[in-house]
């Protein structure tokens, strides 16, 4: 018999936990110390340290290729110190351009996410609709988006419209695919539970199918986030909005490759931060995922 000692006031009392705990074949579930520690809230040193180490290694290799070993001509790939100097010198131009590109990226991503989830839900709800429109979606996704840039200017005009259209065309397909996949691969035990409780279609969708599909949907969103930045830059190539894509063309046209590369570095940093923010939203919105999956 297992006994638990409890302390209260001046004395101690012992109580029996019951014979169920000592029944043969019944084990008390325990959480491995390593897994429990990995799921504790807070930021582990490796979460920040390893990305910084990777950044240091990448910059070191960049410096070796351009300055140390001189394998690449500076006109093609300037060394990191030249890019940093160009970034600080043109900060009054590049930082406002970064704000414009970030805004276009976020707006296009939100539009793509909303439309992609709705289209994915429609395809998952009807096999006939999936067979009818899935080949068309694949065909649209297969079109080289860079080839559509000049046509978008003629079709939708200048300004924000070609940028948002380009972001949408690049982002929507992975979101549609992940949403449809998540909604059509509900765990069998959860689906059977909903049927046994006589849940209506809407109740089963709201309580079972959609929550079970959220991890897959977030996979599609995280794939689409870097694509949104790419789409915004490509759209700015054919727009009058002075974002980072516009600045890359301008500085490259006058032979200032260091500043053009500084704009590219800002695009990469923006993409990393937006991806990290989306991952944080996933952790906060889906706390049960880490609790029900194996720790890495």
C-alpha positions as CSV (number, residue, x, y, z in Angstrom):
1,X,0.0,0.0,0.0
2,X,1.4,3.4,-0.9
3,X,1.1,6.1,1.7
4,X,1.4,9.8,1.3
5,X,2.5,11.9,4.3
6,X,0.9,15.3,4.6
7,X,1.9,18.0,7.1
8,X,-0.7,20.4,8.6
9,X,-0.2,22.7,11.6
10,X,1.4,21.0,14.5
11,X,1.1,17.3,13.4
12,X,1.3,14.9,10.6
13,X,-1.3,12.6,9.2
14,X,-1.1,9.6,7.0
15,X,-3.6,8.6,4.4
16,X,-4.0,5.7,2.2
17,X,-4.1,6.3,-1.5
18,X,-6.2,3.2,-2.2
19,X,-5.5,-0.2,-3.6
20,X,-5.9,1.0,-7.2
21,X,-2.4,2.4,-7.2
22,X,-1.0,-0.9,-6.1
23,X,-3.0,-3.1,-8.6
24,X,-0.8,-5.3,-10.7
25,X,-0.2,-4.1,-14.2
26,X,-1.2,-0.5,-13.5
27,X,1.7,1.9,-13.8
28,X,1.7,5.5,-12.7
29,X,2.4,7.7,-15.8
30,X,5.5,9.7,-15.4
31,X,7.0,12.4,-17.5
32,X,10.7,12.0,-18.3
33,X,12.8,14.7,-16.7
34,X,14.3,15.8,-20.1
35,X,10.8,16.1,-21.7
36,X,9.4,17.9,-18.7
37,X,12.3,20.4,-18.7
38,X,11.9,21.0,-22.5
39,X,8.3,21.9,-22.0
40,X,8.8,24.4,-19.3
41,X,7.9,28.0,-20.2
42,X,10.7,30.4,-20.9
43,X,13.4,30.9,-23.4
44,X,16.2,28.3,-23.4
45,X,19.8,29.6,-24.1
46,X,20.0,27.3,-27.2
47,X,16.9,29.0,-28.7
48,X,18.8,32.2,-29.1
49,X,22.4,31.0,-29.0
50,X,22.2,28.5,-31.8
51,X,20.7,30.9,-34.4
52,X,23.4,33.5,-33.4
53,X,26.1,30.9,-33.9
54,X,24.7,30.0,-37.3
55,X,24.7,33.8,-38.2
56,X,28.3,34.1,-37.1
57,X,29.3,31.1,-39.2
58,X,27.5,32.4,-42.2
59,X,29.1,35.9,-42.0
60,X,32.5,34.3,-41.5
61,X,32.1,32.2,-44.6
62,X,30.9,35.3,-46.5
63,X,34.0,37.2,-45.4
64,X,36.3,34.3,-46.3
65,X,34.8,34.0,-49.8
66,X,34.9,37.8,-50.5
67,X,37.8,39.2,-48.5
68,X,39.9,36.4,-47.1
69,X,40.3,34.1,-50.0
70,X,39.0,36.6,-52.6
71,X,37.1,33.9,-54.5
72,X,34.4,36.3,-55.7
73,X,34.8,39.8,-57.1
74,X,33.4,42.6,-54.9
75,X,31.3,43.9,-57.7
76,X,29.4,40.6,-57.7
77,X,29.3,40.0,-53.9
78,X,30.6,42.8,-51.7
79,X,32.3,41.8,-48.4
80,X,30.1,42.1,-45.3
81,X,32.0,45.1,-44.0
82,X,31.2,47.0,-47.2
83,X,27.5,46.0,-47.0
84,X,27.3,47.2,-43.4
85,X,28.9,50.5,-44.3
86,X,26.4,50.9,-47.2
87,X,23.6,50.0,-44.9
88,X,24.5,52.7,-42.4
89,X,25.1,55.3,-45.1
90,X,21.8,54.7,-46.8
91,X,19.7,54.0,-43.7
92,X,17.6,57.1,-44.3
93,X,16.4,55.5,-47.6
94,X,16.5,51.8,-46.8
95,X,14.7,51.9,-43.4
96,X,11.5,53.6,-44.8
97,X,11.7,51.2,-47.7
98,X,11.8,48.3,-45.2
99,X,8.6,49.6,-43.6
100,X,6.8,49.7,-47.0
101,X,7.9,46.2,-47.9
102,X,7.0,44.8,-44.5
103,X,3.5,46.4,-44.7
104,X,3.0,45.0,-48.2
105,X,4.2,41.5,-47.0
106,X,1.8,41.5,-44.1
107,X,-1.2,42.7,-46.0
108,X,-0.7,40.2,-48.8
109,X,-0.1,37.4,-46.3
110,X,-3.3,38.2,-44.4
111,X,-5.3,38.2,-47.6
112,X,-3.7,35.0,-48.8
113,X,-4.3,33.3,-45.4
114,X,-8.0,34.2,-45.3
115,X,-8.6,33.2,-48.9
116,X,-6.4,30.1,-48.7
117,X,-8.2,28.8,-45.6
118,X,-11.6,29.4,-47.1
119,X,-10.7,27.7,-50.4
120,X,-9.1,24.8,-48.5
121,X,-12.3,24.4,-46.4
122,X,-14.4,24.3,-49.6
123,X,-12.2,21.7,-51.2
124,X,-12.3,19.6,-48.0
125,X,-16.0,19.8,-47.8
126,X,-16.8,18.6,-51.3
127,X,-14.8,15.9,-53.2
128,X,-16.5,17.0,-56.4
129,X,-15.3,20.6,-55.9
130,X,-11.8,19.2,-55.2
131,X,-11.7,17.2,-58.4
132,X,-13.1,20.1,-60.3
133,X,-10.8,22.9,-59.1
134,X,-7.6,21.2,-57.8
135,X,-6.1,20.9,-61.3
136,X,-6.8,24.6,-61.9
137,X,-5.1,25.6,-58.7
138,X,-2.1,23.5,-59.5
139,X,-1.9,25.1,-63.0
140,X,-2.1,28.6,-61.4
141,X,0.7,27.8,-59.0
142,X,2.9,26.4,-61.7
143,X,2.9,29.6,-63.7
144,X,6.3,31.5,-63.2
145,X,5.3,34.5,-61.2
146,X,8.2,36.6,-62.4
147,X,6.6,36.4,-65.9
148,X,3.4,37.8,-64.6
149,X,5.0,41.0,-63.3
150,X,4.7,43.2,-66.4
151,X,1.2,41.8,-67.1
152,X,0.0,42.7,-63.6
153,X,1.0,46.4,-64.3
154,X,-1.2,46.4,-67.4
155,X,-4.0,44.5,-65.7
156,X,-4.3,46.1,-62.3
157,X,-2.2,49.3,-62.7
158,X,0.5,50.8,-60.5
159,X,0.6,51.2,-56.7
160,X,-0.1,48.5,-54.2
161,X,-2.4,46.3,-56.4
162,X,0.4,44.5,-58.3
163,X,2.4,43.9,-55.1
164,X,-0.6,42.4,-53.2
165,X,-1.5,40.3,-56.3
166,X,2.0,38.9,-56.6
167,X,2.1,38.1,-52.8
168,X,-1.3,36.4,-53.1
169,X,-0.3,34.3,-56.1
170,X,2.8,33.0,-54.3
171,X,1.2,32.4,-50.9
172,X,-2.2,31.0,-51.4
173,X,-1.4,27.5,-52.7
174,X,0.5,26.1,-49.7
175,X,-2.2,27.4,-47.4
176,X,-5.0,25.9,-49.5
177,X,-3.1,22.5,-49.6
178,X,-2.3,22.4,-45.9
179,X,-5.9,23.4,-44.9
180,X,-7.5,20.8,-47.2
181,X,-5.0,18.1,-46.0
182,X,-5.6,18.9,-42.3
183,X,-9.4,18.9,-42.6
184,X,-9.5,15.6,-44.6
185,X,-7.1,13.7,-42.2
186,X,-8.9,14.1,-38.9
187,X,-7.8,11.3,-36.5
188,X,-10.2,8.4,-36.7
189,X,-10.7,8.2,-33.0
190,X,-11.7,11.8,-32.8
191,X,-14.1,11.5,-35.7
192,X,-15.7,8.4,-34.1
193,X,-16.1,10.2,-30.8
194,X,-18.0,13.0,-32.5
195,X,-20.3,10.5,-34.3
196,X,-20.9,8.6,-31.0
197,X,-22.0,11.9,-29.4
198,X,-24.4,12.6,-32.3
199,X,-22.6,15.9,-33.0
200,X,-23.9,17.9,-36.0
201,X,-21.7,18.7,-38.9
202,X,-21.0,22.2,-37.6
203,X,-20.3,20.9,-34.0
204,X,-17.9,18.3,-35.4
205,X,-16.2,20.8,-37.5
206,X,-15.9,23.4,-34.8
207,X,-15.0,21.1,-32.0
208,X,-13.0,18.3,-33.7
209,X,-12.0,18.7,-37.4
210,X,-10.9,22.3,-37.4
211,X,-8.8,22.2,-34.2
212,X,-7.3,18.9,-35.4
213,X,-6.4,20.6,-38.7
214,X,-4.7,23.7,-37.1
215,X,-1.2,22.2,-36.9
216,X,-1.3,21.4,-40.6
217,X,-2.7,24.9,-41.4
218,X,0.1,26.5,-39.5
219,X,2.6,24.4,-41.5
220,X,1.1,26.0,-44.7
221,X,1.2,29.5,-43.1
222,X,4.9,29.1,-42.2
223,X,5.7,28.0,-45.7
224,X,3.8,30.9,-47.1
225,X,5.4,33.6,-44.9
226,X,8.8,33.7,-46.6
227,X,7.0,33.4,-50.0
228,X,5.1,36.6,-49.0
229,X,8.3,38.5,-48.7
230,X,9.5,37.2,-52.1
231,X,6.2,38.2,-53.7
232,X,6.4,41.7,-52.2
233,X,9.9,42.2,-53.6
234,X,9.0,40.9,-57.0
235,X,5.8,43.1,-57.0
236,X,7.9,46.1,-56.2
237,X,10.1,45.5,-59.2
238,X,7.1,46.5,-61.3
239,X,5.6,49.1,-59.0
240,X,6.1,52.7,-58.1
241,X,6.1,51.9,-54.4
242,X,9.6,52.7,-53.1
243,X,10.1,49.5,-51.1
244,X,13.2,47.4,-50.9
245,X,12.6,45.7,-54.2
246,X,12.4,49.1,-55.9
247,X,15.6,50.2,-54.1
248,X,17.4,47.1,-55.2
249,X,16.7,47.9,-58.9
250,X,17.7,51.6,-58.4
251,X,21.0,50.9,-56.6
252,X,21.9,48.0,-58.9
253,X,21.2,50.2,-61.9
254,X,23.8,52.8,-60.8
255,X,26.4,50.1,-59.9
256,X,26.1,50.4,-56.2
257,X,25.9,46.7,-55.5
258,X,26.9,47.1,-51.8
259,X,23.7,49.1,-51.0
260,X,21.6,46.7,-53.2
261,X,23.0,43.8,-51.1
262,X,22.2,45.8,-47.9
263,X,18.6,45.9,-49.0
264,X,18.7,42.1,-49.6
265,X,20.1,41.6,-46.1
266,X,17.2,43.7,-44.7
267,X,14.7,41.5,-46.6
268,X,16.3,38.4,-45.1
269,X,16.1,39.9,-41.6
270,X,12.5,40.9,-42.1
271,X,11.6,37.4,-43.2
272,X,13.3,35.8,-40.2
273,X,11.5,38.1,-37.7
274,X,8.1,37.5,-39.4
275,X,8.6,33.7,-39.4
276,X,9.6,33.8,-35.7
277,X,6.6,35.9,-34.9
278,X,4.3,33.4,-36.7
279,X,6.0,30.5,-34.8
280,X,5.3,32.3,-31.5
281,X,1.7,32.7,-32.5
282,X,1.5,29.0,-33.2
283,X,3.0,28.1,-29.8
284,X,0.5,30.3,-28.0
285,X,-2.5,29.3,-30.1
286,X,-1.8,25.5,-30.0
287,X,-0.4,24.7,-26.6
288,X,-1.6,21.1,-26.8
289,X,0.6,20.3,-29.8
290,X,3.9,20.3,-27.8
291,X,2.2,18.5,-25.0
292,X,1.0,15.6,-27.2
293,X,4.0,15.2,-29.5
294,X,7.5,13.9,-28.9
295,X,10.0,16.5,-27.7
296,X,13.0,17.3,-29.9
